[in-house]
Amino acid sequence: MGSSCSTSGGSCEEQRNVGPQQCGSSGGKCGCGSPNCSGDPTDCATGMWACSFFKAMKELQVELIKAKIQKAWGSKMDKAADIVIEAMGAEWQAMMAKAKAKAEFKGRLQGLWQEGQK
């Protein structure tokens, strides 16, 4: 059941025994339906199901780890988030002040040059 469907994750044949590292952004679609795909649709579908399985497993793992991190370090993470918000807020305000100063400077220079043309 060989196939020449190509994807960033490999051929449809390779997708049948796919692991999570082969499931790229294409989701294991194997290029099926594209003009250069001469593969068996069943092989491509099998690859897509395999990639979906690994994607779902990774998403579940992330959710489980997130819950464990929240339980173990939740209060520290909340405090860290507060520190980040405070620091980024100060940085944002500084950026806004700098942008305002630049705009005022530009406006004053523009006014000066226009004044000289009168």
C-alpha positions as CSV (number, residue, x, y, z in Angstrom):
1,M,0.0,0.0,0.0
2,G,2.7,2.5,-0.9
3,S,1.8,6.1,-1.6
4,S,3.4,9.2,-2.9
5,C,1.3,11.7,-0.9
6,S,3.7,14.1,0.6
7,T,3.4,16.3,3.7
8,S,5.7,17.9,6.2
9,G,5.1,14.8,8.3
10,G,6.1,12.3,5.6
11,S,4.3,10.2,3.0
12,C,0.9,8.6,3.6
13,E,2.7,5.3,4.0
14,E,4.8,6.8,6.7
15,Q,1.8,8.3,8.3
16,R,0.3,4.9,9.1
17,N,3.0,4.4,11.8
18,V,3.1,8.0,12.7
19,G,4.4,9.3,16.0
20,P,3.8,12.8,17.5
21,Q,7.1,14.1,16.0
22,Q,5.8,13.5,12.5
23,C,2.5,15.4,12.9
24,G,3.3,18.8,11.8
25,S,1.1,21.8,11.1
26,S,-0.5,19.9,8.3
27,G,-2.2,17.6,10.8
28,G,-1.2,14.6,8.8
29,K,-3.3,15.5,5.8
30,C,-0.8,13.9,3.4
31,G,-1.7,16.3,0.7
32,C,-4.7,14.2,-0.1
33,G,-7.0,15.8,-2.7
34,S,-4.1,17.7,-4.2
35,P,-3.4,17.1,-7.9
36,N,0.0,15.5,-7.2
37,C,-1.4,13.0,-4.7
38,S,-1.7,9.5,-6.0
39,G,-2.1,7.8,-2.7
40,D,-4.7,5.6,-1.3
41,P,-7.3,7.7,0.6
42,T,-7.5,5.1,3.3
43,D,-3.8,5.5,4.0
44,C,-4.1,9.2,4.2
45,A,-7.2,9.0,6.5
46,T,-5.2,6.6,8.7
47,G,-2.4,9.1,8.9
48,M,-4.8,11.9,9.8
49,W,-6.4,9.8,12.5
50,A,-3.0,9.0,13.9
51,C,-2.0,12.6,14.0
52,S,-5.3,13.6,15.6
53,F,-4.7,11.0,18.3
54,F,-1.3,12.4,19.1
55,K,-2.5,16.0,19.0
56,A,-5.4,15.2,21.4
57,M,-3.0,13.3,23.7
58,K,-0.6,16.3,23.8
59,E,-3.5,18.7,24.4
60,L,-4.7,16.5,27.3
61,Q,-1.1,16.3,28.7
62,V,-0.9,20.1,28.6
63,E,-4.2,20.5,30.4
64,L,-3.1,18.0,33.1
65,I,0.2,19.6,33.6
66,K,-1.4,23.0,33.8
67,A,-3.7,21.8,36.6
68,K,-0.7,20.3,38.5
69,I,1.3,23.5,38.1
70,Q,-1.7,25.5,39.3
71,K,-2.1,23.3,42.4
72,A,1.6,23.2,43.2
73,W,2.6,26.8,42.4
74,G,-0.6,28.6,41.9
75,S,-0.1,31.3,44.5
76,K,3.5,32.0,43.3
77,M,2.3,32.0,39.7
78,D,-0.4,34.5,40.7
79,K,2.2,36.7,42.4
80,A,4.5,36.3,39.4
81,A,1.7,37.4,37.1
82,D,1.1,40.4,39.2
83,I,4.8,41.3,39.0
84,V,4.7,40.9,35.2
85,I,1.6,43.0,34.9
86,E,3.1,45.8,37.0
87,A,6.4,45.8,35.2
88,M,4.9,45.5,31.7
89,G,2.4,48.3,32.6
90,A,5.2,50.6,33.6
91,E,7.1,49.7,30.4
92,W,3.9,50.3,28.4
93,Q,3.4,53.7,30.0
94,A,7.1,54.6,29.3
95,M,6.6,53.6,25.6
96,M,3.5,55.7,25.4
97,A,5.2,58.7,27.0
98,K,8.1,58.3,24.6
99,A,5.7,58.1,21.6
100,K,3.9,61.2,22.8
101,A,7.2,63.1,23.2
102,K,8.3,62.1,19.7
103,A,4.9,63.2,18.3
104,E,5.2,66.6,20.1
105,F,8.7,67.0,18.9
106,K,7.8,66.2,15.3
107,G,4.8,68.6,15.5
108,R,6.9,71.4,16.9
109,L,9.6,71.0,14.2
110,Q,6.9,70.8,11.5
111,G,5.4,74.0,12.9
112,L,8.8,75.7,12.9
113,W,9.6,74.8,9.3
114,Q,6.2,75.8,8.1
115,E,6.5,79.1,10.0
116,G,9.7,79.8,8.0
117,Q,7.9,79.3,4.7
118,K,5.3,82.0,5.3
